Amino acid sequence: MQSHQGSKLEDGKYICNQCEYQTTHQGNLNKHKAAKHEGVRFSCPQCDYLAKWLQQLRRHQESKHKNVRYICNKCGYQATQQGNLKTHQDSKHKGILYSCNQCEYESTRKGHL
């Protein structure tokens, strides 16, 4: 029987009782359910931006309202998110490329394959 919060399976996973989502942490299940099934949104007090996750709202506020930038120490490139700066450095300064295993396409981002 699954409760409103989900139940822990024998293999140590919590499952969502509304979809296929599984996690090993109860807190992650609670966050998932709030964002995906309960419509919880975090609103920016400075504009009409709505985020599903608190971390998304924080990133939005840093980049749009606090003008936080992550600067490349090799060329001065500016990114609004730290992960984007890492991708820039990997592709432009370290030459890291991801190759498609079905054609000759290459990308600086694995997610673009």
KALINLIN-V349989 format. One line per field, one symbol per residue. ss: DSSP state (H for helix, E for strand, - for the rest). phi: phi as a letter, one per 30 degrees, with the letter a starting at -180 (. if undefined). burial: + if it has 9 or more other C-alpha atoms within 8 Angstrom, else -. Layout:
ss: ???
phi: ???
burial: ???
This chain:
ss: ------EE-----EE------EE--HHHHHHHHHHH-----EE------EE--HHHHHHHHHHHH----EE------EE--HHHHHHHHHHHH----EE------EE--HHH-
phi: .cdedjbddddicccddbaddbacbedddddedddcccidbccddcacdbbdbddddddedddccchdbccddcbieccdbddddddeddddccidbccddcacdbbdbddcd
burial: ----+++-----+++++----++----+++-+++++----++++-----++++--++-+++++-----++++-----++++--++-+++++-----++++-----++++---+
